[in-house]
């Protein structure tokens, strides 16, 4: 479980178990609590990242925390 605060101030708790456990590849090391706990905010990317390079799309995090979809702007 990871507590997050979005750029608009929205707060939430995210359970990454289904997104990490059993997926293998770059996600396998995150099954270790010691590595999972090394998560950091990458201000430039606007999302969370781990030392092994795993990150999550900020739009996906927004959807997971708020339960709301993101408006897609149509080209003018």
C-alpha positions, 0 to 999 in steps of 0.5 A: 500500500502506498499513500499518494498526494496528487498535484491537485491535492487529492490524497489516496492509498494505492495497493500495487499488489495486483500491478506488481506481484507475479508480473515478473520482469522489471516488476519482480524486484518490487515484490521485495518490500525493501525495494518497494519502499525506495519509491520516490517522486520524480518531479520532472516526470511527474510520477513515482519511480523506483531505483530499478527504473519502474514508474507508473503513468501519472494519468493511471495514478490519477484514475486509480486514486480518484476513480475518474477518467481523464478528459481527452481533448479533441483537436480543434 
